[in-house]
Structures are given as C-alpha cells and as structure tokens.
Amino acid sequence: MVIPSLLFPPTHRSRATGTHGPHADQPRPVPAEQRRPLQRPIPPDRGFISLLLRAEPYPTSRYGAQCLQSNIMGIENICELAARLLFSAIEWAKNIPFFPDFQLSDQVSLLRMTWSELFVLNAAQCSMPLHVAPLLAAAGLHASPMSADRVVAFMDHIRVFQEQVEKLKALHVDSAEYSCLKAITLFTPDAVGLSDLGPVESIQEKSQCALEEYVRNQYPNQPSRFGRLLLRMPSLRIVSAPVIEQLFFVRLVGKTPIETLIRDMLLSGSSFNWPYIPMQ
C-alpha cells in the first residue's frame, strides 16, 4: 500500500510589470496599504490531525453530555454508553486516513489488538464517571459468582482501569491530542497477522510526529508535555481487555467474542444497532 503525502497548497504570487521603457520587466513596487500578508502553507502534520478530528463520529460536547447523564443512568444504560464508546472507536478508525486502505483482515487485526486501549482513551475523553465500575462489577458477580481469589483479582483490574482513566484526565488532554494518541495506538506493528508491517509502522510514526509538532506549537510553555503523553501509552496495555469485556459488554452481547463484534461493526456501516444480533 502506498501512503499518499499531504500536499502543500500552491503559493500564489502576483507580478505587476511595466509596459514601456528599459525597466519594463522590473516589477512595480506595491503600495504598503495594498500589500497582503503572506499565506503560510498548512503544515502536513496539522492537516493530518484535522482529518483525524473530522473522523470523530460524535462531537466532544456530546460525549460529555452523555457521560454526565450517566451519573443518573441505570446499569443497562451505562453498558449501552460503553457500547457507544466502542462503536465510536470503530467508526472513527473506518474514516481516518489510510485505515480503509488496509484489507479487512488487517483492519480486524489492528482493532482486535487495540480495542481496549481505544476504549480507555474514549472513556477518559468523555470523562466517564468511574463510580459505575464497582456497581457493574457487583451486578456481574451477583449474576455469575466467582471464587474469593477471582473476585479480588477482578476488582484489582477494575482499579487499574480507573487509575489509567484518571491519569489521562489529569493531563487535560485536548481533542487533537486524543486523536493522535488513538492513531498511535491503532497503527501498532505488534498486531498479530498483519500482511505488511511497513505501512503500519510508517503511519504510526507519522501520527507521533504530528502529535509532537502539535504539542510544541500549541503548548510551548510545557516542554515535557509530549513526553508525558507518550509515557501514558504503555500503561494502556495493562488494562485487562477481558475485564472490560466482562464489565461492560457481557450484558449486551452475551458470549459473543469481541472479535466478532468488531468485525460486525466494521461491516455494518453506520447502521449498527442494539440489541446486538451477530451477523451470519
């Protein structure tokens, strides 16, 4: 797959020339009041970020409103909100640059590897109220009893999930930074079964460079911000994907594997609805 480069817009130049005399080919000076400021071309990385942001299926304000309402929602509504966060991650991936160019098996491989990390990033971005996690856990344990040791381990995984969301929220990550972090996460060469690692590595590097340039320009007084954002990335992987699946999705999809759910979301377009019925 060939990765197209983002082109600079052409620079427009005007030239006023004389019509007579020895200096006919020399440009006439333009009066100061008629001079226009030079138009700076948009940096390619900033254009890339704009495309990432444009792919978001839900505005950030709508994210926040939904999560604010979840303070008074019941458990089923919380699970539906979680499903919406997962669906938004899949829809976002389908509409960002380069991802649709991969064959379906590679798309599934990338999302299978990273869906839980994307979910954590979306949960932090929408400020999901974390007090719901123990309530969901209690309901799940009541429906499917566990041994005491498994209960302790399960609750410890929930605590890790809560901590990672809180640490991201503490950094006050903006929408552009979240989009770059999600792109860096999604395009991972660690995904199993990829047909070609080269394009994935290139896009991940481009996403990281875009984030670095954006942070340098947007937060010049925070020289360590880029590093602190990147340091959060490895921690996302310590959040247990099976625990997120059991906590938020078992009530909606039953025993359907998350890989099947991801594949069906990829194939369904924007018509994915609940309750979920596996595609044949």
C-alpha positions in Angstrom: 0.0 0.0 0.0 1.4 3.4 -1.0 0.8 6.1 1.6 0.0 9.4 -0.2 1.6 12.5 1.2 -0.4 15.6 2.1 0.4 18.3 -0.4 1.1 21.9 0.4 -1.3 24.4 -1.2 0.2 26.3 -4.1 1.8 29.7 -3.3 0.1 32.4 -5.3 2.3 35.2 -6.5 1.3 38.4 -8.4 3.7 40.3 -10.6 3.0 43.8 -11.9 5.2 44.8 -14.8 5.7 47.9 -16.8 4.8 48.2 -20.5 7.4 50.6 -21.8 11.0 51.7 -21.4 14.2 49.9 -20.3 12.7 48.9 -16.9 9.6 47.3 -18.4 10.5 43.8 -17.0 11.0 45.1 -13.4 8.0 44.8 -11.0 6.5 48.0 -9.8 6.5 48.5 -6.1 3.1 47.8 -4.4 1.9 50.5 -2.1 2.0 49.5 1.6 -1.7 49.7 2.1 -2.3 47.3 -0.8 0.1 44.6 0.4 -1.4 41.4 1.6 0.2 39.2 4.3 2.0 36.1 3.0 -0.2 33.0 3.2 1.7 30.2 5.1 1.0 26.7 3.8 -0.6 24.5 6.3 1.9 22.0 7.7 1.2 18.5 6.6 1.0 17.1 10.1 -1.5 19.7 11.2 -3.6 18.7 8.1 -3.4 15.1 9.2 -4.7 16.0 12.7 -7.6 17.8 11.1 -8.5 14.7 9.2 -8.3 12.6 12.4 -10.6 15.1 14.2 -13.1 15.2 11.3 -13.4 11.4 11.5 -14.9 11.5 15.1 -18.5 10.3 14.8 -19.6 12.2 18.0 -18.6 15.7 19.0 -16.7 16.1 22.3 -19.6 18.1 23.7 -22.0 15.2 23.0 -19.5 12.8 24.7 -19.5 14.9 27.8 -23.3 15.3 27.9 -23.8 11.5 27.6 -21.3 10.8 30.4 -22.8 13.5 32.6 -26.2 11.9 32.2 -24.8 8.5 33.1 -24.5 9.7 36.7 -28.2 9.0 37.0 -28.4 6.1 34.5 -29.1 2.6 35.4 -26.6 -0.3 34.8 -28.1 -1.1 31.4 -27.8 2.5 30.2 -24.1 2.5 31.3 -23.5 -0.6 29.3 -25.1 1.0 26.2 -22.9 4.0 26.7 -19.9 1.8 26.8 -21.0 0.1 23.6 -21.4 3.5 22.0 -17.8 4.4 23.0 -16.6 1.2 21.4 -18.7 1.8 18.3 -17.3 5.3 18.0 -13.8 4.0 18.1 -14.6 1.6 15.2 -16.4 4.3 13.2 -13.5 6.7 13.8 -11.0 4.1 12.6 -13.0 3.5 9.4 -13.0 7.2 8.5 -9.4 8.2 9.3 -6.7 8.4 6.6 -5.1 5.2 5.5 -7.0 2.7 7.6 -9.7 2.0 5.0 -6.9 1.1 2.5 -5.9 -1.9 4.5 -7.6 -5.2 3.7 -10.4 -6.3 6.1 -8.3 -8.9 7.8 -5.6 -6.3 8.7 -8.3 -3.9 9.9 -9.6 -6.6 12.2 -6.1 -7.5 13.4 -5.4 -3.9 14.3 -8.6 -3.4 16.2 -8.5 -6.7 17.9 -5.1 -5.7 19.3 -6.0 -2.2 20.4 -9.8 -2.0 21.0 -9.4 -2.0 24.8 -6.8 0.8 24.6 -9.0 2.9 22.4 -11.9 2.3 24.8 -9.9 3.6 27.7 -8.9 6.7 25.7 -12.5 7.3 24.8 -13.6 6.8 28.4 -11.1 9.3 29.5 -12.0 11.8 26.8 -15.7 11.8 27.7 -14.9 11.8 31.4 -16.8 8.6 32.1 -17.9 8.6 35.7 -15.8 5.9 37.3 -18.0 5.2 40.3 -20.1 3.0 38.0 -17.4 0.4 37.7 -17.8 -1.2 41.1 -21.6 -1.2 40.6 -21.2 -3.0 37.4 -18.8 -5.4 39.0 -21.2 -6.1 41.8 -24.0 -6.8 39.4 -21.8 -9.1 37.3 -20.5 -11.0 40.3 -24.1 -11.5 41.5 -25.1 -12.9 38.1 -22.0 -15.0 37.7 -20.5 -15.9 41.1 -16.7 -16.2 41.4 -14.3 -17.6 44.0 -12.9 -15.2 46.5 -9.5 -15.1 44.8 -11.0 -14.3 41.4 -13.1 -11.6 42.9 -10.0 -9.9 44.4 -8.2 -10.1 41.1 -11.2 -8.9 39.2 -11.6 -5.8 41.4 -7.9 -5.1 41.2 -8.2 -5.0 37.4 -11.1 -2.6 37.7 -8.9 -0.4 39.9 -6.2 -0.3 37.2 -8.8 0.7 34.6 -10.0 3.5 36.9 -6.4 4.7 37.6 -5.5 4.9 33.9 -8.6 6.9 33.1 -7.9 9.3 35.9 -4.2 9.8 34.9 -5.3 10.8 31.4 -7.9 13.2 32.7 -5.3 14.8 35.0 -3.2 15.7 31.9 -6.1 17.7 30.5 -5.6 16.1 27.1 -7.3 18.0 24.3 -9.3 16.6 21.3 -6.4 16.8 18.9 -4.0 15.1 21.3 -6.6 12.3 21.9 -6.9 11.8 18.2 -3.2 11.5 17.7 -2.9 9.1 20.7 -5.6 6.9 19.3 -3.9 6.8 15.9 -0.5 5.9 17.5 -2.4 3.2 19.4 -4.3 1.8 16.5 -1.5 1.6 14.0 0.7 -0.8 16.0 3.0 -3.2 14.3 2.5 -5.6 17.3 -0.8 -6.7 15.9 -0.9 -10.4 15.1 -1.4 -11.5 11.5 -0.7 -8.3 9.6 0.1 -8.8 5.9 2.6 -6.0 5.8 4.2 -4.2 8.7 5.8 -1.4 6.7 2.7 0.8 6.2 1.6 0.4 9.8 4.9 1.5 11.1 5.0 4.5 8.8 1.6 5.7 9.8 2.3 5.2 13.5 5.5 7.3 13.1 3.5 10.0 11.2 1.0 10.1 13.9 3.7 10.5 16.6 5.4 13.3 14.6 2.1 15.0 14.2 1.5 14.9 17.9 5.0 16.2 18.7 4.6 19.2 16.3 1.1 20.0 17.6 2.2 19.9 21.3 5.3 22.0 20.5 3.2 24.7 18.8 0.1 24.6 21.0 1.8 24.2 24.4 5.2 26.0 24.1 5.4 26.5 27.8 5.1 22.8 28.6 8.2 21.3 27.1 7.7 18.0 28.8 4.0 17.6 27.7 4.8 15.4 24.7 6.9 13.1 26.7 4.3 12.8 29.4 1.6 11.9 26.8 3.7 9.2 25.3 4.5 7.8 28.7 0.8 7.0 29.2 0.7 4.8 26.1 2.4 1.6 27.5 0.2 1.8 30.6 -2.9 1.5 28.5 -2.0 -2.1 27.7 -2.0 -3.1 31.3 -5.8 -2.6 31.4 -7.3 -6.1 31.0 -9.3 -6.4 27.8 -11.2 -9.4 29.2 -12.2 -7.4 32.3 -13.5 -4.5 30.2 -15.4 -7.0 28.1 -17.0 -8.7 31.1 -17.6 -5.5 32.9 -19.4 -3.6 30.1 -20.3 -5.9 27.2 -21.5 -9.3 28.5 -25.0 -7.9 29.3 -25.3 -6.7 25.7 -23.7 -9.4 23.6 -23.6 -12.4 25.9 -20.9 -14.9 25.0 -20.2 -13.4 21.5 -16.4 -12.9 21.2 -15.3 -9.3 21.0 -13.5 -10.1 17.7 -16.9 -11.0 16.2 -18.4 -7.8 17.5 -15.6 -5.7 16.0 -15.9 -7.5 12.6 -19.6 -6.9 12.5 -19.2 -3.2 13.4 -16.6 -2.9 10.6 -19.0 -4.4 8.1 -22.2 -2.8 9.3 -21.5 0.8 8.2 -23.3 3.3 10.4 -26.4 1.2 10.8 -25.2 -0.8 13.9 -28.0 -1.0 16.4 -28.7 -2.6 19.8 -29.7 -5.1 20.9 -26.9 -6.8 19.1 -27.5 -9.8 16.9 -24.5 -11.5 15.4 -24.2 -11.3 11.6 -24.4 -14.6 9.8 
